[in-house]
Amino acid sequence: MTFHKSFGSVCIVVMLCELLVAGVVTSSENDDEYLTQKEIILEKSYHGLIRENETLVEITPLIKVNEEKICNFHILKKPYHEIPFEIELVNNLGILKARRTLNCENRKSYHFEIVAVYCDGTPSNTANVHITVIDVNEYAPTFLEPSYVTEVDEGRLYNEILRVEASDKDCTPLFGDVCKYEILNNDEPFSIDNEGSIKNTEPLSHKASHNHILSVVAYDCAMKESAAIMVSIKVRRVCETKYLGMPERIDYTSGSTESLQLFPNARLDLCDISCKNEDLRIHSSIALKTKHISFGCDRDISNCTSSQKVKDLLPHAAEWTKELSYDEGVEPIFHFDGSTGVVVPTTVIDHYDFSSQAFSILTLFRHNSQGVTNKHVKEHIICSADDHKMNRHHMALFVRNCRLIFLLRKNFNEGDLNIFSPAEWRWKIPEVCDNEWHHYVLNIEDPSKVDLFIDGVRFENSIEDRHSNPEVIDDWPLHAAHGVNTSLAIGACYQSLENRLKHGFNGDISEVKVSLNSVLTAEDIKCGTTCAEHLLPPKPLQSNDEKADSANIQIKENIEMNEIYIAAKNKHDIEQLMRKVQYINIKRKPTVGRRNIEVRTTLTCNNESSLRLPPIETYIMVNEPTAPLGIDIDVGSASLETSDLTPPSNSPKIAISGTSNKMVSYQEIKLGVHILEKTCIETLSKNNGKLEEKNHLDSCNVVVFPSLNPDHEDIQIDGDESLSSSMDIKTNINKDGVEMIGKDTISNYINVLRSLVYSNKKPAYYLNRVFKLSCAQQSSQYKSGEYTLTLTVLHPKQTLFKSTNLLPSSSLSKVNLISNTNTETTFHLNSGSINSNDNQSTDSKVYSYSLLHTNDVQEPKSHIHSFVHKAEGSHVTMLIILVSVFLAVLLCGVSIARLKNNQKYIERHQPCPKISDEGLVWDDSALTITINPMQTDVTSDASSESENSESEDDEEISLALALKDGFSHINQLEWDNSNIFQH
């Protein structure tokens, strides 16, 4: 009984506890729900934008609340932070405003927190507010300096004269960064970039203007302009220290063998050099540049390696080389394209074993590396290989991957077959692939000692590559092969299994010689590479009138004698030394062409820096001797037959033809004119009564007179990239003209010549330019005469031609009219021809042109106009013919009557300039001519010489005078009215 009571009491206590716990839990859940509702009143963060000149903040997202619950907002201020904002509750929205206008330049953004206040006074959760102040372009750029002043030297082009700088107070990059500077007075020769750097666009002249004042403004990135400031650039008068009296061209007659003074009138202008005479030191170097001439310079090899031990493997007169393509001359050039070569007969070298005795190889070649795509291709200069059964190479000299490689294999009877020995030498040298001529000699005293000489200088490897250049490859000796001899080939290697030449050379070879059983001496090598042309240094000054201290004068020359160094301590001594520098060419038949000369001078004062004078570039022109030349020059063309002292009967003839005169307008010459677009070149040689065409040229030169002004004149090649990639022509353009060197076809030379574009940015300064073209063939043995083209600038005139400028009627040719019912016809004066389908617009421009040298005047294309007529039905045509005949007879009568009264104003026998293919043509705006479509004959030129020519001239002049009112822009007209019907 007691147990049951106790158990019941426990149950009651447990139930009461559960009820209490349940009540506590319910109360806690209600409190959390209430707090949660308060926290989601505001977003976690808000972003606002406000302009500098406004107070309302554009807030994102909107601050939305329920006004039944929320009655106010508060901004939570942080200590020491000003918050110039206030927030109001308007229509369930929190409106954020600035209490004053803000300034982005002072502060760009604001951060603070806000809370919403319940109507019972309790706050909600806090929210972050980030407000950005939007910049307004209220400030213009201002320069850091109120003005700028600087000085420059005349005659110079500066990369930067001075730099102006401006700033902007606006706070954002768009309004606060300076993006552009501008010079307001555009007539000044200056430019300014976006960084404020000012430079001159042309050399300044103190004589033209002592001071240039520029007005410069700056812009921010929104293009708000600053106030202008003045930039003053003063021009200092400069006395340029330089040599005077230096010739632009020096002529040297071929075969004279006499020395020629280069600078007989040289004078040095020192201006106002401040250092004392005893401290002054003048250094001058004179360099002869002949790398572009033939093999680098003229060589005289007539007395070199004359011993019987040297065998010529590539003679130009041999039977086995006659099939090769070559240029005949003192030193013939054989052309190899990778698929050609020759086998040396056994009568010259009979199966010689190169591995057993000493020998030398002498060769002169120019490797064409441009067309080689596979770097592993072998290109043989000389090769000794099996003559049958096998393709083994015994000895070879070849080019591969821009390396000169020499191969020499030992025979089976010269050592242990199981022992390696040197078999291949690989020199990595730049000369192999620079597309220039080089002289190579290999001395092989034994397989362990191989020496290479390049252009007469022994190859010495550097310390860095002494173990890898040349790279020596070992190999086993060749195994025994009974009954197998060798075949020696030039320009390729004989492959006996295929019975053909393979691994051919790509380029030009002038000579291949071998010295058997001995090697060439140093004297032999030097003789074969020494230039026959060189500079002669001046002799020391020792005469009474040229007293000088020998210690103060230095004269040196290099081994090749193509550079001379002279030094002196005063102006007089250096001038006397320069005047005595000479050029000489002792070769019996020098290569005709240009030799460039470069003079560099430095002035040095003790304990001061050196002053380098502008380099002087001139040239020596080696000309053909005047006696043996046969010249045949026509109008508009130039041709020349030339040879040695006794010209052979088969000497080639190079003829250049084209237009003698070309006239261009301002706009054409500014954009660029193809000066030689109508040039044609033909080369023919007479051999056994037959004409054989010579398809190649070695060089062409275009000389411009006077020399170009690089400031505003230029010659360029139109389409240079496409031309250079497909041709073997090297082009050098300078102020004197254009040099083109390299053996190539005539068509390729013509393409380059026709691609030359001459432009002149200031045509008003010039009347004409003369371009002289000459070409050479067979190593400059044969040259053309000079073909001359005169380019004339047409200067605009404001008024039309006056009647007093009438063209002489007696010198004008007839106007030939050819009828065509389906085509438009263009009438030319003096051309004797008619161009059909040439419908060009009327050009109202009138030009005045200057007097040409001795050449004829040629009108530009812009003066060509068309007379247009389209024939209609035959009945209408016949009616028009009858009416026209009647009107023509009547008009002729009236004209004759007027002629008698005005004959004293007519000059009928003045010469008229010849009109070339681009003839003068009339404007047809005031003339309509109907042509008889049934008329087929054309009056010939001979008709003007008939017995009735005088009466016909009277009628023609009468027609011109009668129609004068309708053709005010035509000075005078000579008509052949036998085929003309008017209506």
Buried (B, 14 or more C-beta within 10 A) or exposed (E): EEEEEEEEEEEEEEEEEEEEEEEEEEEEEEEEEEEEEBEEBBBEEBBBEBBBEBBEBBBEEEBEBEEEBBBBBBBEEEEEEEBBBEBEBEEEBBBBBBEEEBBBBEEBEBEBBBBBBBEEEEBBBBBBBEBBBBBBBBBBBBBEEEEBEEEBBBEEEBEEBBBBBBBBEBBBEEBBBBBBBBBEEEEBBBEBEEEBBBBBEEBBEBEEBEEBBBEBBBBBBBEBEBEBBEBEBBBEEBEEBBBEBBBEEBEBBBBBEEBBBBBBEBBBEBEEBEBEEEEBBBBBBBBBBBEBBBBBBBBBBEEBBEEEBBBBBBBBEBEBBEEBBBBBBBBBBBBBEBEBBBBBEBEBBEEBBBBBEBBBBBBBBBBBBBEBEEEEBBBBBBBBBBBEEBEBBBBBBBBBBBBBBBBBBBBEEBBEEEEEBBBBBBBBBEBBBBBBBBBBBBBBBEBEEBBBBBBBBEBEBEEEEEEEBBBEEEBBBBEEEEEBEBBBBBBBBBBBEEEEBBBBBBBBBBBBBBBBEBBBBEEBBBBBBBBBBBBBBBEEBEEEEEEBEEEBBBBEBEEBBBBBBBBBBBBBBBBBBBBBBBBBBBBBBBBBBBBBBBBBBBBBBEEEEEBEBEEBBBBBBBBBBEEBBEBEBEEBBBBBBBBBEEBEEEBBBBBBBBBBBBBBBBEBBBEBBBBBBBBBBBBBBBEEEEEEEBEBBBBBBBBBBEBBBEEBBBBBBBEEEEBBEEBBBBBEBBBBBBBBBBBBBBEBBBBBBBBBBBBBEBBEEBEBBBBBBBBBBBBBBBBBBBBBBBBBBBBEEEEEBEEEEBBBBBBBBBBBBBBBEEBBBBBBBBBBEBBEEBEBEEBEEBBEBEEBEEBBBBBBBBBBBBBEBEBEEEEEBEEBBEBBEEEBEEBBEEBBEBBEEEEEEBEEEEEBBBBBEBBBBBBBEEBEBBBBBEBEEBBEEEBBEEEEEEEBBBBBBBBBBBBBEEBEEBBBBBBBBEBBBBB
